[in-house]
Amino acid sequence: MFRIRNCISTLKRHLFTSKMNKAPIRSGITLAFGKYLLVTNTVSSGALMLIGDIIQQEIEYRQKKLLERYDYGRLSRMFLVGLGLGPLHHYFYVWLAKVMPDRTMSTIMKKLLIDQFIMSPLCIAAFFYSIGALEMKPMKKCTEELKEKCIEVYVVCALFLCKAKLKQIWTGVYGPHHSL
């Protein structure tokens, strides 16, 4: 809790000092994607999981698969899992940027392959086991659900996220120029 308060007070100090008043949005973005990149990644991961599930529940409601428009317990679980996966992604990509700092096409392809064949399966497994734990499901049931759905989830992730990951690796979002 203290770190969050410290982070917020530092953001306020940087945004509202006289030298920063000329470009408060720019300085806020610089802090969010520099000094506070871990916080940004964690919160955005949780928010994206939440937004994705809101959209999914809306689709299911309109298809008459859900009786009520939103299951707030499910939304909460998705947000929490997103918050948990945010730091995992953050530290993996920071490590990957340190181990392979070059931005050549061969290095970028190696990073993308490592991401697709190591990180994606780990994150998919972490997702299913985390959701299962929050739903109080036994480990065996989580494993069955993972086996049943992992190929479909992996293919969808590979098709839709590959371009975003390629851009992230290409632009060096997690490069050595960030102060962590």
N, C-alpha and C positions, 0 to 999 in steps of 0.2 A: 504494500500500500504506500509505503514511504517513497519508493522509486517512482510510482505513478505521480504522486504529488510533486516530487522533485522535477519530473519530466514536464509537467504542466506549468510549474512556476518558471522553469527555464524557457519554455516556449513563450510564455507571457512576457518575460524580460526581454527576449530577443525581438519579439514582434512589436513591442511598444516603446523601445528606446528611441531616442531622437534620431540616431543615425540610421535606424532601420525603418522609420516611418515612411521613407520615400518608396519602399517596395516591401510592405509587410507580407504580401502573398508570396513573393519570391523567397523571402527569408524563411517563411514557414515551410515552403516546399523544400528548400535546401536542408532545413533541419529534419523534416520528415524522411527525406531520402538520403540523409547523411548520418548525423549523430544518432537519430532515433529510428533508424531503419528497422531494427528488430521490432519495436513497438508498432511501427507502420505495417510491417508484414503480418504481425500477429493479429492486429485489429482488422486489417483488410481481409485476411484469410477467414476469420470468423464472419465478417460481414458478407463476403461473397458466398459462403456456405448458407447463410441465412437467406440471402436474396434468391439464391438458386432453389432453395426448398420452398420459399414463398411462391415462386413461379411454378414449380412442380406441383404443389398442392392446389394451386389455382387451376392448372390443367386437369388434375385428377377430379376436382370438384365439378368442373364443367362437363367432364365425361361421366359424371354420376358415380364415380368410384369412391368418393368421400361424401358422407352425410353432412358434415359441417365444413365450412369453407377452409378454416385453418385449425390445425392441431398444434397448439402452442407448446405442448411438451416436446413434440417432434422438432419444432422450430428451435427451441432452447437447446436440445441435444445437438442439432446440426451446428448451431453457433458455437457451442462448447468444443465440439470436435474440431471445428475450424480454428478456434483459438489454440487448441493443442497442436494442430498440424502446422500452424504458422511458424513457430520457432524451429521445428524440424526442417522445414523447407529453407528457412533463412540460413541456418548453420550449414546445411548441406551445400547450398549455392555459394556461400562465403568460402567454404573449404575448397569447392571445385574451382573457384576463381583463383585461390592461392596456389593450388596444385598445378593448374593449367592457366597461367595468366595471358598467354598469347591469344590474339584474335584472328589467327589464320583460319582459312576454311577447314583445314584438316583438324585443327584443335577444336573448332566449333562443332564439327561433326562428331568428334570423340566425346565432347561434353554432352551433346544431344543423345548419343547412344548410351552413355552412362546413365543419363537421366531416364531414358525410356526403359532400359533393361534392369536397372538397379533401383532407382528412386521410385519410379511409378509403381512397381509391384509392392514395394515396402509401404508406400502411402496408401495403396488400396487395402492392403491387409490391416494397416493401422486404423483406417477408417472403419472397416467392418467390425474389428474387435473393440474399438472405442465406442461405437454406437451400441454394440451388443452389451458392453459393460454398463453403459448408461441406462439401457433398457432392462438390466438385470438378467440377461439371457445367459444360460450356461455356455461354457467355452465350446462344447461340442456343437451346439446350435449355431454359434458364430462361424465355426469352421465349415459347417454344411452350407450356410448362406454364402460364405466366401467362395467355396468351390462352385456353387451354383451360378453366381453372378460375376465372378472375377474376369472371365474372358470378355464378356460384353462390356463391362466397365473399362477394362484395359483398352479395348479397341476404340471405344468412344473417346477416352482420354487421349489416345495417340492421335486420332484424327482431328480433334478439335483444339487440343492444347499444344500440339507440336509447333505450329506457326508462332504462337505467343512465346513459347520457350525458346525458339530459335531467335526471335527478336531480342528477348531478354539476354541471352548468351552473347549475341552479336554486339549489342550496345554496351555490354559490360556493366549492367546494373549492379552486380555484386563485385565489381572490380576493386583493386587495391586503393583507388582514390577515395573510398568511403572511410570515414573514421567511425569505427565500431566500438 
